[in-house]
Amino acid sequence: MRRGTKNIGFVMTVLALVTVMVFCWTGVAMSRMRVNAQELEVYYQEMEREMVEDARMLLSERGFVNSGVMLTRVIDQDGSRQYTLTVHHGRISRMCEEDRQLLMEELEQIAFEDENCIFFHKFFENH
């Protein structure tokens, strides 16, 4: 009878240790996922900063100094991102449609490569 009690105690101890180990492994895995998410966010923030900087530089080179450049993003639950680069400058609003389209085509080249991202570009219009 004592032998059966020892076996039950041993089995319970082993189960408790296995449970503790599983929780430790899960904690390490979850912690690593958070770090990866943070690293990914830092990556995207840098790419976003460069995108805005590139747009401002292009616009300045084309004579639209001090243009308003705004980059907005929408992040879906699956992690995919939708960006909209909006540009404002009084002279752009007064340009003919053909010239505006040519400028838009140049602006549309400003994006970063990422299969989880979609980019839209538009001019902000004051009417």
N, C-alpha and C positions, 0 to 999 in steps of 0.2 A: 504494500500500500504506500509506503514511503517512497518507493521507487517511482510510482506513478505521479506522486506529488512533485518530485524532483523534475521529472520529464515535463510536466505542465509548466513549472516555474521556468525551466530552461527555454521552452518554446515561447513563453510570454516575453522573456528577456530578449530573445532573438527578434521577435516581432517588433518589440519596442525599438530596438536598435535599427532595424531595417526602416521603420517609419521615420525615425529621426534622420537617417541618411537620405531618404527620399525627399524630405522637406529641405534639407541642406542643398541637394542637387537642384531642386526646383528654384530655390532662392538664388542660387548662382546663375541659373539660366535666365530667370526674370531680370536680375540685375544687369546681365550682359545685354539683354534686349533693350533695356532702358538706355544703356550707354550707346548702343548702336543707333537708337532713335535720336539721341542727342547729337551724335556725330553727324547723322544725316541732316538734321536741322541746321547745324553749323555750315555744312556743305551748301545747302540750298540758300541760306542767308548770304553767303559769299557770292554765289552765282547771281543772285538777285541784285546785289550791290554792283557787281560788274556790269550787269545788263543795263541798269539805270545810268551808270557812268558812261558806257559805250553810246547810249542814246544821246546823252547830253553832248558828248564829244562830236558825234556825227552832226547833230543839229548846229552846234557852234561852227563847225567847219563849213556848213551850208549857209551861214549868215544868220542863224536864229539863236543869237546869244541870249542867255538867261531864259531859255524855254522852260515852261513848267513840264516836268516829267514825273509821272506817278506810275508805280507798278503795284497792282493789287493782285491778290491770290485767293483762290478758293481751294481748300484741301478737302477732298472727299474722304469718307470713312475708310476706303480701301487704300488711301495714301496717294492717290493720283491728284495732280495739281493742275489748276487752270489759272493762267496768268493773263492779265490785261495790262498792256503798256499804253498809257494815255498821255498824249503830248498836247501842250497848249502854247501857242504863241500868236499874238495878234496878226502878224504878217501871214501866217499860215492860213488863217481864216479868210484873208483877202486874196489868196492865190487863185489862179484859174484851176479848174478841175484837173486838167492834164498834168500840171506841175505838182499839184497835191498828190496825185496818184503816183507820180515818179518818186516823190519824197516818201510816200507810204511804202513803196516797194523796197526802198533802201532801209527803212525802219524795220520792215518785216524780216530782214536778214539778221536782225539783232535778237538772238534767242540762244539758249544753251541746249546742248544735246542731252535729252533725258526721255526715255520711253514712257515715263509716267507723267509727262507734262504736255500741256496744250497751251499755245500762245496766241493771243489776239492783240492787235495793235489798232489804235484809233486816235483820231484827233478830237480834242475837246473843242466844241464850237460854242461861242457866245453869240446868240441871235438877238 
